[in-house]
């Protein structure tokens, strides 16, 4: 492990994969990134450049769901979707969007539904009724 300037900068830790698909971090690295039981991380994988990035997105006690949208490519769409989330106690933990063309965009959202006041089916149904939402799919809940 290489630490620069007494813990005030990013440091680098070299790990070796001991079994396919399993990472083992040093105890110090695990502690420093908050790797504890029940914590949620998002891994961003870029196969074309053999890279991955790990980001902590939620603490233990949350209940995450992943939603995928095709939406109209126009200002205010995320605001309307987040308003629907807010009305029903759904908290956005992560979102990302990308233009498909001048008319459509794809939006991915990871949301905490632990305090949501309606069902997953009602969530998906209400979102799909929005004029700006062309398609919505509740992909997975954790």
N, CA, C and O of each residue as an XYZ file, in Angstrom:
568
protein
N       0.851     -1.161      0.000
C       0.000      0.000      0.000
C       0.904      1.233      0.000
O       1.858      1.327      0.772
N       0.583      2.156     -0.870
C       1.333      3.400     -0.954
C       0.445      4.519     -0.454
O      -0.639      4.742     -0.995
N       0.889      5.224      0.571
C       0.141      6.382      1.087
C       0.992      7.620      0.863
O       2.191      7.642      1.143
N       0.343      8.630      0.359
C       1.046      9.881      0.098
C       0.578     10.945      1.077
O      -0.618     11.053      1.346
N       1.477     11.707      1.596
C       1.168     12.881      2.410
C       0.245     12.596      3.600
O      -0.720     13.327      3.823
N       0.534     11.552      4.351
C      -0.157     11.288      5.624
C      -1.678     11.317      5.543
O      -2.322     12.075      6.269
N      -2.242     10.522      4.691
C      -3.696     10.307      4.616
C      -4.510     11.472      4.060
O      -5.734     11.456      4.184
N      -3.891     12.473      3.459
C      -4.701     13.576      2.944
C      -4.975     13.451      1.450
O      -5.697     14.270      0.881
N      -4.409     12.443      0.816
C      -4.626     12.251     -0.611
C      -5.087     10.828     -0.880
O      -5.052      9.961     -0.006
N      -5.504     10.622     -2.075
C      -5.828      9.279     -2.531
C      -4.604      8.389     -2.368
O      -3.470      8.816     -2.588
N      -4.853      7.158     -1.980
C      -3.737      6.216     -1.943
C      -4.075      5.005     -2.790
O      -5.223      4.799     -3.183
N      -3.075      4.225     -3.057
C      -3.213      3.083     -3.953
C      -2.894      1.815     -3.201
O      -1.932      1.763     -2.434
N      -3.699      0.788     -3.416
C      -3.521     -0.489     -2.766
C      -3.560     -1.547     -3.859
O      -4.544     -1.632     -4.594
N      -2.540     -2.333     -3.978
C      -2.498     -3.389     -4.987
C      -3.081     -4.652     -4.371
O      -2.669     -5.088     -3.296
N      -4.046     -5.228     -5.074
C      -4.640     -6.476     -4.601
C      -4.477     -7.526     -5.693
O      -4.315     -7.195     -6.868
N      -4.521     -8.767     -5.304
C      -4.414     -9.855     -6.263
C      -5.694    -10.701     -6.172
O      -6.175    -11.009     -5.081
N      -6.217    -11.057     -7.313
C      -7.400    -11.905     -7.349
C      -6.953    -13.325     -7.038
O      -6.115    -13.895     -7.737
N      -7.528    -13.890     -5.975
C      -7.132    -15.235     -5.563
C      -8.071    -16.297     -6.113
O      -7.727    -17.479     -6.152
N      -9.266    -15.874     -6.541
C     -10.256    -16.774     -7.116
C     -11.099    -15.953     -8.073
O     -11.433    -14.806     -7.775
N     -11.448    -16.526     -9.225
C     -12.217    -15.778    -10.218
C     -13.446    -15.127     -9.601
O     -14.235    -15.784     -8.922
N     -13.601    -13.831     -9.843
C     -14.771    -13.105     -9.393
C     -14.742    -12.652     -7.949
O     -15.722    -12.072     -7.483
N     -13.669    -12.889     -7.223
C     -13.631    -12.495     -5.814
C     -12.434    -11.596     -5.539
O     -11.291    -11.924     -5.857
N     -12.738    -10.449     -4.937
C     -11.708     -9.498     -4.531
C     -11.489     -9.614     -3.032
O     -12.426     -9.866     -2.274
N     -10.272     -9.430     -2.620
C      -9.987     -9.371     -1.193
C      -9.167     -8.121     -0.939
O      -8.034     -7.996     -1.404
N      -9.760     -7.196     -0.192
C      -9.074     -5.950      0.127
C      -8.340     -6.082      1.450
O      -8.688     -6.913      2.289
N      -7.343     -5.271      1.621
C      -6.675     -5.233      2.917
C      -7.653     -4.657      3.935
O      -8.533     -3.882      3.558
N      -7.528     -5.008      5.200
C      -8.435     -4.451      6.212
C      -8.438     -2.918      6.230
O      -9.491     -2.309      6.420
N      -7.291     -2.299      6.037
C      -7.228     -0.837      6.043
C      -8.015     -0.243      4.877
O      -8.758      0.722      5.058
N      -7.856     -0.813      3.682
C      -8.605     -0.315      2.520
C     -10.095     -0.508      2.708
O     -10.876      0.394      2.401
N     -10.510     -1.671      3.208
C     -11.930     -1.934      3.450
C     -12.499     -0.919      4.442
O     -13.597     -0.402      4.240
N     -11.772     -0.641      5.486
C     -12.203      0.332      6.488
C     -12.320      1.726      5.887
O     -13.306      2.429      6.111
N     -11.312      2.118      5.125
C     -11.268      3.477      4.576
C     -12.386      3.776      3.589
O     -12.778      4.935      3.447
N     -12.915      2.760      2.897
C     -14.009      3.011      1.952
C     -15.369      2.633      2.531
O     -16.385      2.725      1.843
N     -15.390      2.210      3.785
C     -16.661      1.904      4.435
C     -17.245      0.573      4.033
O     -18.464      0.404      3.997
N     -16.374     -0.378      3.730
C     -16.814     -1.701      3.311
C     -17.249     -2.504      4.528
O     -16.459     -3.234      5.126
N     -18.530     -2.353      4.885
C     -19.099     -3.054      6.027
C     -20.349     -3.791      5.577
O     -20.937     -3.459      4.548
N     -20.751     -4.781      6.340
C     -21.910     -5.605      5.997
C     -23.149     -4.732      5.801
O     -23.475     -3.890      6.639
N     -23.832     -4.952      4.675
C     -25.063     -4.229      4.390
C     -24.896     -2.944      3.609
O     -25.889     -2.377      3.153
N     -23.662     -2.460      3.436
C     -23.420     -1.239      2.667
C     -23.522     -1.569      1.178
O     -23.063     -2.623      0.737
N     -24.122     -0.667      0.409
C     -24.279     -0.864     -1.032
C     -23.218     -0.078     -1.791
O     -22.946      1.084     -1.488
N     -22.626     -0.734     -2.779
C     -21.667     -0.114     -3.673
C     -22.151     -0.273     -5.101
O     -22.820     -1.250     -5.437
N     -21.811      0.683     -5.931
C     -22.088      0.625     -7.358
C     -20.745      0.406     -8.042
O     -19.782      1.126     -7.777
N     -20.683     -0.577     -8.911
C     -19.455     -0.779     -9.666
C     -19.727     -0.371    -11.113
O     -20.650     -0.873    -11.755
N     -18.918      0.534    -11.599
C     -19.018      1.007    -12.976
C     -17.961      0.252    -13.770
O     -16.766      0.359    -13.495
N     -18.413     -0.507    -14.750
C     -17.516     -1.380    -15.502
C     -17.392     -0.872    -16.931
O     -18.394     -0.639    -17.608
N     -16.143     -0.702    -17.385
C     -15.864     -0.282    -18.757
C     -15.019     -1.360    -19.425
O     -13.792     -1.263    -19.428
N     -15.657     -2.392    -19.994
C     -14.900     -3.511    -20.562
C     -13.971     -3.112    -21.704
O     -12.934     -3.740    -21.916
N     -14.348     -2.062    -22.441
C     -13.520     -1.673    -23.591
C     -12.145     -1.171    -23.182
O     -11.225     -1.172    -23.999
N     -11.987     -0.742    -21.941
C     -10.672     -0.294    -21.457
C     -10.212     -1.073    -20.220
O      -9.267     -0.670    -19.542
N     -10.889     -2.195    -19.930
C     -10.534     -3.046    -18.784
C     -10.442     -2.263    -17.479
O      -9.468     -2.393    -16.737
N     -11.452     -1.456    -17.205
C     -11.453     -0.662    -15.975
C     -12.761     -0.833    -15.221
O     -13.802     -1.154    -15.795
N     -12.673     -0.612    -13.933
C     -13.860     -0.606    -13.084
C     -13.652      0.437    -12.001
O     -12.526      0.694    -11.573
N     -14.755      1.036    -11.562
C     -14.720      2.013    -10.484
C     -15.785      1.634     -9.475
O     -16.914      1.316     -9.848
N     -15.435      1.665     -8.211
C     -16.338      1.292     -7.136
C     -16.724      2.542     -6.371
O     -15.865      3.342     -6.000
N     -18.045      2.713     -6.132
C     -18.527      3.901     -5.438
C     -19.573      3.497     -4.406
O     -20.525      2.790     -4.735
N     -19.408      3.937     -3.170
C     -20.404      3.659     -2.141
C     -21.623      4.531     -2.423
O     -21.504      5.741     -2.615
N     -22.819      3.890     -2.446
C     -24.016      4.668     -2.742
C     -25.074      4.611     -1.643
O     -25.975      5.449     -1.627
N     -24.991      3.649     -0.725
C     -26.021      3.597      0.313
C     -25.522      2.827      1.527
O     -24.750      1.874      1.417
N     -25.980      3.265      2.663
C     -25.610      2.643      3.936
C     -26.547      1.476      4.258
O     -27.610      1.352      3.650
N     -26.164      0.629      5.200
C     -27.057     -0.452      5.610
C     -28.411      0.112      6.061
O     -28.483      1.215      6.603
N     -29.470     -0.651      5.833
C     -30.812     -0.217      6.220
C     -31.610      0.347      5.065
O     -32.812      0.573      5.201
N     -30.972      0.580      3.938
C     -31.705      1.055      2.767
C     -32.203     -0.152      1.977
O     -31.687     -1.261      2.117
N     -33.204      0.083      1.154
C     -33.703     -0.952      0.257
C     -33.650     -0.358     -1.145
O     -34.451      0.509     -1.494
N     -32.715     -0.826     -1.930
C     -32.489     -0.219     -3.235
C     -33.245     -0.924     -4.350
O     -33.405     -2.144     -4.344
N     -33.706     -0.124     -5.307
C     -34.296     -0.626     -6.540
C     -33.659      0.125     -7.705
O     -33.339      1.309     -7.606
N     -33.489     -0.583     -8.790
C     -32.916     -0.002    -10.001
C     -34.027      0.147    -11.030
O     -34.763     -0.797    -11.316
N     -34.134      1.360    -11.583
C     -35.137      1.656    -12.604
C     -34.435      2.103    -13.876
O     -33.410      2.783    -13.833
N     -35.000      1.712    -14.998
C     -34.463      2.130    -16.292
C     -35.593      2.798    -17.073
O     -36.689      2.252    -17.193
N     -35.309      3.975    -17.596
C     -36.309      4.769    -18.309
C     -35.849      5.058    -19.735
O     -34.654      5.167    -20.007
N     -36.808      5.179    -20.628
C     -36.620      5.881    -21.896
C     -37.539      7.087    -21.756
O     -38.739      6.943    -21.523
N     -36.968      8.269    -21.900
C     -37.717      9.499    -21.672
C     -37.557     10.452    -22.850
O     -36.673     10.293    -23.693
N     -38.434     11.439    -22.882
C     -38.281     12.504    -23.871
C     -37.012     13.280    -23.536
O     -36.734     13.567    -22.372
N     -36.264     13.608    -24.552
C     -35.008     14.338    -24.380
C     -35.312     15.838    -24.340
O     -35.195     16.546    -25.340
N     -35.710     16.300    -23.138
C     -36.071     17.713    -22.982
C     -35.816     18.155    -21.547
O     -35.774     17.324    -20.639
N     -35.648     19.450    -21.339
C     -35.426     19.956    -19.987
C     -36.611     19.675    -19.066
O     -37.765     19.702    -19.493
N     -36.307     19.405    -17.799
C     -37.330     19.243    -16.782
C     -37.811     17.824    -16.544
O     -38.576     17.592    -15.608
N     -37.386     16.861    -17.364
C     -37.861     15.484    -17.221
C     -37.417     14.894    -15.883
O     -38.234     14.319    -15.163
N     -36.156     15.027    -15.547
C     -35.675     14.488    -14.273
C     -36.385     15.161    -13.099
O     -36.676     14.510    -12.096
N     -36.658     16.431    -13.216
C     -37.367     17.154    -12.162
C     -38.754     16.561    -11.921
O     -39.170     16.401    -10.773
N     -39.461     16.240    -12.987
C     -40.805     15.672    -12.835
C     -40.742     14.267    -12.239
O     -41.563     13.916    -11.391
N     -39.786     13.471    -12.672
C     -39.631     12.122    -12.129
C     -39.240     12.201    -10.661
O     -39.789     11.471     -9.836
N     -38.299     13.076    -10.324
C     -37.872     13.182     -8.925
C     -39.000     13.727     -8.053
O     -39.068     13.400     -6.868
N     -39.884     14.552     -8.613
C     -41.050     15.028     -7.871
C     -41.972     13.881     -7.499
O     -42.488     13.832     -6.382
N     -42.180     12.959     -8.426
C     -42.991     11.768     -8.143
C     -42.340     10.933     -7.049
O     -43.016     10.438     -6.147
N     -41.028     10.781     -7.136
C     -40.313     10.053     -6.084
C     -40.515     10.730     -4.728
O     -40.834     10.069     -3.741
N     -40.333     12.028     -4.686
C     -40.426     12.776     -3.426
C     -41.812     12.650     -2.794
O     -41.932     12.512     -1.577
N     -42.857     12.699     -3.622
C     -44.233     12.594     -3.093
C     -44.484     11.261     -2.390
O     -45.393     11.150     -1.568
N     -43.681     10.258     -2.714
C     -43.915      8.917     -2.150
C     -42.725      8.393     -1.344
O     -42.566      7.185     -1.167
N     -41.897      9.315     -0.860
C     -40.772      8.973      0.034
C     -39.741      8.049     -0.606
O     -39.196      7.167      0.058
N     -39.479      8.246     -1.867
C     -38.453      7.501     -2.587
C     -37.250      8.428     -2.734
O     -37.377      9.554     -3.213
N     -36.088      7.944     -2.318
C     -34.883      8.771     -2.331
C     -33.945      8.323     -3.448
O     -33.597      7.146     -3.531
N     -33.536      9.253     -4.304
C     -32.598      8.939     -5.390
C     -31.189      8.837     -4.808
O     -30.687      9.784     -4.204
N     -30.563      7.684     -4.995
C     -29.200      7.465     -4.507
C     -28.178      7.658     -5.628
O     -27.038      8.048     -5.375
N     -28.592      7.383     -6.864
C     -27.714      7.507     -8.023
C     -28.586      7.634     -9.252
O     -29.625      6.982     -9.355
N     -28.168      8.474    -10.186
C     -28.825      8.500    -11.488
C     -27.834      8.934    -12.554
O     -26.863      9.643    -12.291
N     -28.116      8.484    -13.750
C     -27.270      8.831    -14.881
C     -28.135      8.790    -16.134
O     -29.018      7.942    -16.260
N     -27.880      9.700    -17.046
C     -28.661      9.705    -18.290
C     -27.737      9.884    -19.479
O     -26.607     10.360    -19.367
N     -28.269      9.483    -20.620
C     -27.503      9.595    -21.855
C     -28.476      9.813    -23.005
O     -29.519      9.162    -23.076
N     -28.132     10.728    -23.902
C     -28.958     10.970    -25.082
C     -28.919      9.745    -25.993
O     -27.858      9.170    -26.237
N     -30.094      9.356    -26.491
C     -30.165      8.312    -27.509
C     -30.170      8.991    -28.875
O     -29.468      8.580    -29.799
N     -30.975     10.033    -28.973
C     -31.047     10.869    -30.168
C     -31.640     12.208    -29.737
O     -31.750     12.472    -28.539
N     -32.019     13.048    -30.681
C     -32.535     14.366    -30.294
C     -33.909     14.285    -29.629
O     -34.330     15.238    -28.974
N     -34.604     13.176    -29.785
C     -35.950     13.008    -29.229
C     -35.992     12.224    -27.916
O     -36.879     12.445    -27.091
N     -35.028     11.300    -27.715
C     -35.086     10.384    -26.577
C     -33.775     10.324    -25.807
O     -32.694     10.561    -26.347
N     -33.911      9.997    -24.529
C     -32.753      9.778    -23.671
C     -33.034      8.549    -22.805
O     -34.187      8.175    -22.586
N     -31.974      7.941    -22.325
C     -32.087      6.819    -21.403
C     -31.660      7.335    -20.035
O     -30.661      8.044    -19.913
N     -32.415      6.979    -19.017
C     -32.127      7.377    -17.650
C     -32.111      6.128    -16.792
O     -33.033      5.315    -16.852
N     -31.064      5.973    -15.994
C     -30.981      4.891    -15.024
C     -30.983      5.543    -13.649
O     -30.265      6.515    -13.412
N     -31.791      5.003    -12.748
C     -31.853      5.534    -11.388
C     -31.807      4.382    -10.397
O     -32.462      3.356    -10.581
N     -31.020      4.570     -9.342
C     -31.022      3.651     -8.210
C     -31.644      4.439     -7.071
O     -31.158      5.506     -6.698
N     -32.731      3.898     -6.521
C     -33.495      4.621     -5.509
C     -33.656      3.790     -4.245
O     -33.669      2.560     -4.287
N     -33.778      4.487     -3.119
C     -34.046      3.848     -1.830
C     -35.556      3.867     -1.632
O     -36.172      4.931     -1.577
N     -36.147      2.673     -1.526
C     -37.600      2.561     -1.363
C     -37.978      2.095      0.047
O     -39.113      1.677      0.273
N     -37.047      2.164      0.986
C     -37.300      1.680      2.352
C     -38.472      2.401      3.008
O     -39.171      1.805      3.828
N     -38.706      3.663      2.670
C     -39.795      4.430      3.293
C     -40.921      4.742      2.305
O     -41.794      5.562      2.591
N     -40.896      4.093      1.155
C     -41.894      4.345      0.117
C     -43.292      4.005      0.633
O     -43.479      3.006      1.328
N     -44.268      4.842      0.290
C     -45.620      4.652      0.806
C     -46.589      3.993     -0.185
O     -47.804      4.039      0.004
N     -46.043      3.383     -1.234
C     -46.875      2.563     -2.115
C     -46.062      1.407     -2.669
O     -44.861      1.324     -2.410
N     -46.691      0.505     -3.432
C     -46.032     -0.718     -3.877
C     -45.106     -0.452     -5.072
O     -45.172      0.598     -5.712
N     -44.255     -1.422     -5.347
C     -43.377     -1.325     -6.516
C     -44.201     -1.240     -7.806
O     -43.840     -0.516     -8.734
N     -45.289     -1.974     -7.854
C     -46.159     -1.956     -9.035
C     -46.784     -0.570     -9.225
O     -46.871     -0.074    -10.348
N     -47.217      0.051     -8.121
C     -47.794      1.398     -8.212
C     -46.741      2.415     -8.639
O     -47.034      3.333     -9.405
N     -45.530      2.255     -8.148
C     -44.430      3.139     -8.542
C     -44.231      3.078    -10.054
O     -44.221      4.106    -10.731
N     -44.075      1.870    -10.571
C     -43.845      1.688    -12.001
C     -45.040      2.210    -12.818
O     -44.851      2.849    -13.852
N     -46.259      1.938    -12.357
C     -47.471      2.381    -13.048
C     -47.567      3.910    -13.078
O     -47.841      4.489    -14.129
N     -47.346      4.565    -11.940
C     -47.423      6.031    -11.880
C     -46.371      6.689    -12.763
O     -46.651      7.678    -13.439
N     -45.165      6.139    -12.755
C     -44.106      6.707    -13.590
C     -44.420      6.526    -15.075
O     -44.160      7.424    -15.876
N     -44.971      5.384    -15.442
C     -45.268      5.129    -16.853
C     -46.407      6.008    -17.380
O     -46.534      6.184    -18.592
N     -47.232      6.560    -16.493
C     -48.328      7.455    -16.898
C     -47.838      8.864    -17.231
O     -48.563      9.647    -17.845
N     -46.614      9.185    -16.828
C     -46.092     10.535    -17.064
C     -45.867     10.761    -18.559
O     -45.345      9.893    -19.259
N     -46.266     11.930    -19.030
C     -46.137     12.265    -20.451
C     -44.681     12.183    -20.936
O     -44.424     11.789    -22.074
N     -43.747     12.553    -20.078
C     -42.330     12.597    -20.466
C     -41.671     11.214    -20.480
O     -40.605     11.039    -21.072
N     -42.299     10.243    -19.835
C     -41.734      8.895    -19.735
C     -42.305      8.030    -20.852
O     -43.505      7.759    -20.891
N     -41.434      7.602    -21.756
C     -41.870      6.774    -22.878
C     -41.905      5.294    -22.483
O     -42.735      4.527    -22.973
N     -40.994      4.911    -21.594
C     -40.933      3.535    -21.128
C     -40.231      3.522    -19.776
O     -39.282      4.277    -19.567
N     -40.682      2.680    -18.862
C     -40.018      2.523    -17.574
C     -40.041      1.055    -17.199
O     -41.024      0.352    -17.434
N     -38.943      0.602    -16.611
C     -38.854     -0.781    -16.179
C     -38.174     -0.833    -14.819
O     -37.068     -0.323    -14.642
N     -38.846     -1.450    -13.870
C     -38.237     -1.712    -12.569
C     -37.386     -2.947    -12.766
O     -37.909     -4.055    -12.880
N     -36.063     -2.761    -12.807
C     -35.170     -3.853    -13.168
C     -34.920     -4.838    -12.044
O     -35.059     -6.048    -12.219
N     -34.547     -4.304    -10.877
C     -34.123     -5.190     -9.807
C     -34.192     -4.445     -8.485
O     -33.915     -3.248     -8.415
N     -34.567     -5.173     -7.431
C     -34.528     -4.615     -6.087
C     -33.593     -5.473     -5.246
O     -33.498     -6.685     -5.435
N     -32.909     -4.824     -4.319
C     -31.919     -5.512     -3.496
C     -32.349     -5.495     -2.037
O     -31.645     -6.027     -1.179
